[in-house]
């Protein structure tokens, strides 16, 4: 994938984190933000080089459909950069939980029924500055992973 400032990037589920240089989209009406649900992205196929989703994927109602929509709007070799809470925790708004095994299951069709075909895992990193301290303070550590769209 080409690394330059001319990349077309989508900030999926941006909330108030409106980023310069991105098309910002959320399901809540906000100034300067495209109003849409992640399951039905209002963009043409192959419109983006990168989709950034910070603390979004754990909330979506239909994960497989959302991942399919992200795949659809990414160009060939486009990347999804996702930041999600790490592990299981008691948040009633989270519909899905992520750890290393869950992310690997997304891209491995032999691992489980949740596999979403057409992705390659580029990298994954857990925020491990101090997981114990984070938990003591009530914080949830993050997991960042990058998936690259494979050719159909």
N, C-alpha and C positions, 0 to 999 in steps of 0.2 A: 504494500500500500504506500502511496506517495505521502511523504510527511512535509507539508508546507502550510502556509497561512491561507491558501485558497481552498482548503477543504470545506465542504458543506456539512455542517454539524447540527444535529437535533438534540436539544435538551429535553428529554422526555419526562413529563411529570415534574416540571421545574418548581412549582409552588412559587415562593417568593425569591428563589435563587435564580433570578433572570441573569443569564450570562451573555456578555458581549461576544459577538461572532457566532452565535448559535441562533437557530430557529427555536424559540422557547415555546413549549406546549404544556398545557395542564388541563385537568378536567374541571377546575374551578375558574370562573371568569376573573381575569386579572389584566390590568393595563399592559398592552404590548405583548400579550401572550395569546397564542393560538388556542382556542377552546376546542378540546376533543378528548375522547376516551382512548386509552392505550390499545384497546381491542379493535378500534376502527380508526386508524391513522389517515387523516385527510390529505395524503401526499401521494404523488405518483411513484410507481415502482422505480427503484434505483436512484432515488432523489438525493440520498445522503451518503457521505463517506464515513461518518461516525454518528452513532447514537450514544448519548450519555444518559444513564439512568441512575440517579442517586436516591436511594431509599424509596424506590417505586415498585420494583418487581415483587416484593413481599406483600404488597397490597392488592395486586390485580386479581380480579375475579376469575378470569380464565387465562392462566399462565401460558398454556400452549398456543392459544389464539394470539395473545400479545407477542410471544416470541416469533410467531409466524408473520405478524405484521411488521415487526422490526426487521426481520429477514427480508421481507418484500421491499421495504423502502431503502434498504442498504444497497449500495453498488457492489459489484463483484469485489471481493476481498475487503469490503467495508467492515468496520469493527463496532461491536457493542462494548462499551465500557460501563460496567455495572458496579455499584457500591450498595451492599445489602448488610443488614445486621447479621452478625455471626452467631449461629447456634439457635437453640430453642429458648424462648423467654415469654413472659406473660404479657403480651400486647394483644388486646382483643381485635385490633384492626389488621393484624398480620395473618394472611391466609396461607403463607408458605414460609418455610424456614430453610436457611442455607448454611451449609458447611462445605468442606472440601469434597466430601462424597456426593453431596447433592448437586454441586456444580459439575462434577465429572459425569454424573448420571444424565445431565442435560445433553451432553454430546456423545454419549456412548449408547448406541441402540441396543446393545446386549445387556445393559445394566438393569433396566426396568422399563416400565411402560411410559415413564415421564420423558424419555429421550425425545429431543426435538432435532430432527435430521437437518443437516446442512450447516453445521457449526464446527469450528475447530477451536479448541482451547489454546489461546496464546499464552496466557499467564494468569496467576492467581496469587493474592497476597493477603494474609490476615494481619490486621492492625494489632500487633502484639506488644506495643510499648509497655503495657502493664495490664494484662487481662484481669488479674486479681484485683488491682487497684480500681480498675474500671467497674468491676462488679461490686466492689465495696461502696463505691460512690453512686451506684445505680446506673452507670453508663452501660451501654451494650457495645462490645467491640464490633468492628466492621470487617467485612470481607470484600475485597475488590477483585473482580475477575474481568478478563478481556476475552471475548469470543470473536472470531473472524468468520465472515460468511464464506462458505465454500461454494464452488460452482455447482449449479443444479445438475 
